[in-house]
Amino acid sequence: MHLRVFTACIVTSLLFASPVSAQDPAPSEETLQEVFPSQKFYSPYGGRNYPTQVYWGDTHLHTGMSMDAGAFGARLSPDDAHRFARGEELTASTGQKVKLFRPLDFLVVADHSDNMGFFPRLFAGDAMMLADPTGRK
C-alpha cells in the first residue's frame, strides 16, 4: 500500500512540475548597477574605511604571579613579560635564554587575582607566609 502511495506522489510531482532551466537569464543592466555600483575611486584602495594594519601580540599571558602558572613553575614577573614582549633577551623559568624574533605589538598580562603573588612570596621566604603552618609546610 505504501509503495503505491509513494509511486503516485512521484508521478504526480513529475507531471505538474515546472520546467527548470540549467541557467538563470543574464541580469539586466539596472540589476547589475544595483549589485555592483560603479567605483568613484581610481585606486582599488580608495574609500576603504576599515583597518588594514596587522598587529601581533598575546592577549592572555600568565606570569609567576598567577596561582596556576606559579604552581607549574613559572617564575617570571609581569615586568619580565613586558621586557620579553619588547624584544629583550631573558632567562626563562627553565634557565634557558629566550628572545623573540620580533617584538610584539601588544601584550595582555592576564594574571588571576585569587592568591596573586603566593608563589613569589613563598619562594622568597616571606616571613608572614612561613609563620603560617600551612605556608611553612
TABELWO-V369319 format. One record per pair of residues at least 24 apart in sequence whose ideal C-beta (glycine too) atoms are under 10 Angstrom apart, sorted by the first residue. I is the first residue (numbers start at 0). J is the second residue. D is the distance in whole Angstrom. If there is no record, write none. Layout:
# TABELWO-V369319
<<I:J:D> <I:J:D>>
This chain:
# TABELWO-V369319
<<52:104:9> <53:104:9> <54:103:9> <54:104:4> <54:105:6> <55:99:10> <55:101:7> <55:102:9> <55:103:6> <55:104:5> <55:105:8> <56:84:7> <56:102:10> <56:103:4> <56:104:5> <56:105:4> <56:106:6> <56:107:8> <57:83:10> <57:84:7> <57:103:6> <57:104:10> <57:105:8> <57:106:5> <57:107:7> <57:108:9> <57:109:9> <58:105:8> <58:106:8> <58:107:5> <58:109:8> <59:106:10> <59:107:6> <59:108:9> <59:109:5> <60:84:8> <60:103:10> <60:106:6> <60:107:7> <60:108:5> <60:109:6> <60:110:8> <61:108:8> <61:109:6> <61:110:6> <61:111:7> <62:92:10> <62:108:6> <62:109:9> <62:110:6> <62:115:10> <62:116:10> <62:119:9> <63:92:7> <63:110:9> <63:116:9> <63:117:10> <63:118:6> <63:119:6> <63:122:9> <64:108:8> <64:110:5> <64:111:8> <64:112:10> <64:114:9> <64:115:5> <64:116:5> <64:117:9> <64:118:8> <64:119:7> <64:120:10> <65:108:9> <65:109:8> <65:110:4> <65:111:5> <65:112:9> <65:113:9> <65:114:8> <65:115:7> <65:116:9> <65:117:9> <65:118:9> <66:110:9> <66:111:6> <66:112:10> <66:113:6> <66:114:4> <66:115:7> <66:116:9> <66:117:6> <66:118:7> <67:110:10> <67:111:7> <67:113:10> <67:114:9> <68:92:9> <68:110:8> <68:111:8> <68:118:9> <69:110:9> <69:111:10> <69:114:9> <69:115:9> <69:116:8> <69:117:7> <69:118:3> <69:119:7> <69:120:10> <69:121:9> <69:122:9> <70:114:10> <70:117:9> <70:118:7> <71:118:10> <72:118:9> <73:118:8> <73:119:10> <74:118:8> <74:119:8> <74:122:7> <75:119:10> <76:108:9> <76:110:10> <76:116:10> <76:119:7> <77:106:9> <77:108:5> <77:110:7> <78:108:10> <80:106:6> <80:107:10> <80:108:5> <80:110:9> <81:106:6> <81:108:7> <84:108:9>>
